Amino acid sequence: MEKLKTNQRKIHRKITAISAIPLLITIVSGTIYSILQPLGVDAFWLIKWHRVILALLICNLFTRYFLV
């Protein structure tokens, strides 16, 4: 029973880390975009970067944890 709880904790830690990474990227890129927009800086590249990074991250995590 103790081993089952240990495995559940390990799985929970991995899922939590996986969930936190896209949220952190979203927060950082959204904050930078919000700061640059009132300054008149066209930060459309930031939105593209955000989409590409998230797509690569999701593909990487999917292949790493679900296809193994």
N, C-alpha and C positions, 0 to 999 in steps of 0.2 A: 504493500500500500504506500509505503514511504517513497519507493522508487517511482511510482505513478505520479505522486505529487511533484517530485523533482522534475520529471519529464514535462509535466504541465507548466511548471514555472519556466523552464527553458524555452518552451514553445511560446509562452506568453511574452517573454522578453524579446524574442525574435520578431513576433508580430508587432509589438509596441514600437520597436526600432524601425521596422519597415513602415509603419503608419506615420511615424514622426518625421521622417525625411521629407516626403512631399509637402507636409504642412510647413516645415521650416523654409523650404524653397519658396513656397507660395507667399509666406509672410515677408521674407526678405525681398523678393522681386516686387511684390505689391507695394512695399514701403518705399523702395527706390523709385518706382514708377510714380508714386504719389508725391514724392519730393521733387522729381524732375519736371513733372507736368506743369505746375504753376510757374516754374522758371522759364517756360517756353521751349524746353528741350524736347525734341521729338524722340521719344523713347520706345518707338514701336519695336525696335530691335530687342528690347528687354522682354517684351511679350513673346516674340518668336523664340528667344533663348529659353524662356520659361517653358514653353510648350515642348521644345526639343529635348531639354534636359529631363522633363517629367516623362516624356515618351520613352527615352532611353532608359531611365531609371525603372520604369514599370516593366519594360521588356526584360531588363537584366534581372530584376527580382523574380519575375515570373519564371524565367528559364532556370534560375538558380535554385529556387525552392520548390517549384511544382513539377518540373520536368526531370528531376533527378531521381 
